[in-house]
Amino acid sequence: MPTHTVEQYLKAIHRLLEVQGRVGTTSLAQTLGVKPASVTNMLQRLAQTSPPLLEYERHRGVTFTAAGRKVALRAIRHHRLLELYLHQLLGYSWDRVHEEADRMDHVISTEFGDKLAALMENPRFDPHGDPIPTRTLEFPECDLEALGDLQVGQVGVLRRVRDDDPALLRYLGEAGLVPGARLTVVRKEPFEGPITVRVGRGAKGPEQSVGVRIARVLQVAREGRRGPG
């Protein structure tokens, strides 16, 4: 069974690969909060396991092997199932589940993960809208785009928050910017200025202003398109 540290590396690599083609040591070190030299040593080790979990070439980044991707997806499945269990059945707020799940996801077995999924009727998404890999380690399909890509007057339903920073999640929760919220773009300031959205249905819903960084991590499904849920 991979160690907790190995699974943390693989989960971080998968997250970075979702937004970029290859993962370099600098971006991975920043994500994990460790020194680049430590990252290089670990990547070299993971590229030399049997079977190798990564393909690593110095100065050119890292990608998964088939074996490595399987281990990563299983770790992600367990982590996101635990997040949903903590939120849905134990009442944890969505800004606390990530850290709590991190303490447990590396010690549960595949059988335990499958029973946990069955208990919650095989959920497709965690509390943040992140897709949960299936038992066969496949992701559910959905058609999402960043809130910042919508134009004034367009409407989207918030489905995923691609950030696990607890402070940000608390802020979004207080603003009503949670999965399931219906957002209408009211204004977009020029030169990458803030975006103002109306939350809820009708012309009198509360308005919230979000900066460019937040608009990038809020992923929405335009009304009429397929999304989580």
Steps between C-alpha positions, in 0.01 A plus 500: 500500500643843409600719794309812599779717355492318167123539474528870587747545213284307256183692593684832461643398163155400376353833612772693317471284188133597478605853409837446330657242273799407715591572860832660591683477831444868584122493470482169687724631778278807538185285511641264763689762698836321480841579354560438126791272582272277706254489210773400256613215726145370539425520127815304424395233752149474358641465149714205617240296689383166364284566312596868459228743607632800308690594188751762607754690294707770666402854389209361296256408775308191590200300378325187626560147386189283479585351840557841654173640371314202646653557843427873478136450403443248778646746752282780360192276515560420867575863587188642333274228637626580848443872442140436404447260791635758745283774352181310426479255790715652775413866446848640434499833315641486149806705598611236756457173312818513290741507793302238692482265199875540449554336838305189400499445124829306492394239756169379355486198273336471159225290661438765764484769231247297301282446810522871580387581146210252524394652832465837326334349190812528280535879490654667196633820659647613832390808702709733281365355176819307425417179310543174689662221296273200462577150628668438163700823543323706236377857544134596450446724199403865531527812288637786709673832439646771720262768623735758350429364150132595519390829345267761648145366509601135481389259772680204649447264791804475726612137501863487609744703708851404394674617815520344846624806691283499818494881526381532140233233548370675812484828310315341209258325734414827673445662159267221387746390230461127555429210261143525376485881511356664186722789387417773249788718381393862557823689432857431391746780567769555234869411529435183700296686756246335730189320378163570658248216510142478620445197721171313463199547277321825426622855460516571873747234607809610695802608299856392569823633354786254442854559384671338204670231711174386654317516166754252363442237770119526495382259230147521368268310269312731268129447528395229259839326508590188691673544835546319830197393694 
